[in-house]
Amino acid sequence: MKIDLNTLLRPHILALKPYSSARDEYTGKEGIFLDANENPFGSITAENFNRYPDPYQQALKERISEIKGVSTDQLFLGNGSDEAIDLLFRAFCRPGVDQAILLPPTYGMYEVSAGINDVETVKVPLTPDFQLDTRAILKAITTTCKLLFICSPNNPSGNNMRREDMLFLINNFPGIVVVDEAYIDFSGELSFTIELPNHPNLLVIQTFSKAWGLASLRLGMAFASPEIIRILNKIKPPYNISGLTQQKVLEALGDLSQMRVMTKDILRERSYLEKELAEVSLVEKIYPSDANFLLIKVKEAKKTYDNLVDEKIIVRDRSKVLLCDECLRITVGTREENENLLKALKKSAE
Ligand SMILES: *Cc1c(COP(=O)(O)O)cnc(C)c1O
């Protein structure tokens, strides 16, 4: 859907004059830098971290753009994807006035981020098979609904949303549709980044925390039109991605083969777990997964969870979550971890 960003944005964000850092004022690389109040002697660590990092992460963005097939001005990097989610609320939702539409059961940070920003949410549950209830979503839309969050593959259900339903919503929602693809690398689906040229109201989120194995470095990506990316850049903290993170991720992106091997290994382990869990008597249902975790329905979720903790195996008890009665969410582990899990579940069933 076509949108007018000037009317969608909160007026004070539209008018805001952003912070100008030392690295905004002078962008050259050579010289004697006496402009940022850094320590000229170095750091107290073996490697030097005394200089502020590139505020716009140009080198890293060039490499990510190449891999993802987008241009650098369509890419925002955040301190985890959670930072991008928070900035979207701050940019578009007037506290106490505007709303975001959430589709539970889904990722809990959307609701928390809305709450932190004093933004109301409108909840439209997924259907019992965890798909989008497009008719109900359409009905829920009002002129103050600024954001719609679609998580695909969805956390905690693990499944892809139907692509045609997502496109229908992107075509009909008069605000920003956020498609959270944290688990896209485990799914057979193409990323919605290929839809960006046709949809100015689309923003796609991905992360280095899952398939890439870099959760500790805190790096998330948002892909959108250059106009939307400019807004996120305007309101982010100036040096939001640490120099260490920029350096380590750039190094890691030199060779993609290990990431591909690990992803394949996780998918192989997911099939193994699915097959073996089906043989465990207390497992009543294994939901189909397009992610690196499985949602399973068991006889007594709380008791099973506690029994697993006794065996030092920690899963996520999702039984209090809408449509997830008696459900546990289990991250796919290594073969050894998965075998231990299966053994503990069988013991719990005795
Ligand atoms: C794990 C996860 C993220 C990742 O968040 P980061 O802040 O990038 O670590 C984002 N969205 C969903 C749905 C997730 O499950």
The ligand as an SDF file (V2000), in Angstrom:
LIG
                    3D

 15 15  0  0  0  0  0  0  0  0999 V2000
   14.9080  -14.1880   18.6920 C   0  0  0  0  0  0  0  0  0  0  0  0
   13.9690  -13.2900   17.9970 C   0  0  0  0  0  0  0  0  0  0  0  0
   14.3920  -12.0430   17.5610 C   0  0  0  0  0  0  0  0  0  0  0  0
   15.8250  -11.6330   17.7430 C   0  0  0  0  0  0  0  0  0  0  0  0
   16.0550  -10.5650   18.5070 O   0  0  0  0  0  0  0  0  0  0  0  0
   17.5260   -9.9570   18.6250 P   0  0  0  0  0  0  0  0  0  0  0  0
   17.2620   -8.7370   19.4260 O   0  0  0  0  0  0  0  0  0  0  0  0
   18.0030   -9.6420   17.2330 O   0  0  0  0  0  0  0  0  0  0  0  0
   18.3910  -10.9580   19.2900 O   0  0  0  0  0  0  0  0  0  0  0  0
   13.5060  -11.2420   16.8470 C   0  0  0  0  0  0  0  0  0  0  0  0
   12.2610  -11.6600   16.5820 N   0  0  0  0  0  0  0  0  0  0  0  0
   11.8340  -12.8730   16.9820 C   0  0  0  0  0  0  0  0  0  0  0  0
   10.4740  -13.3150   16.6230 C   0  0  0  0  0  0  0  0  0  0  0  0
   12.6730  -13.7100   17.7080 C   0  0  0  0  0  0  0  0  0  0  0  0
   12.2120  -14.8940   18.1270 O   0  0  0  0  0  0  0  0  0  0  0  0
  1  2  1  0
  2  3  1  0
  2 14  2  0
  3  4  1  0
  3 10  2  0
  4  5  1  0
  5  6  1  0
  6  7  2  0
  6  8  1  0
  6  9  1  0
 10 11  1  0
 11 12  2  0
 12 13  1  0
 12 14  1  0
 14 15  1  0
M  END
$$$$
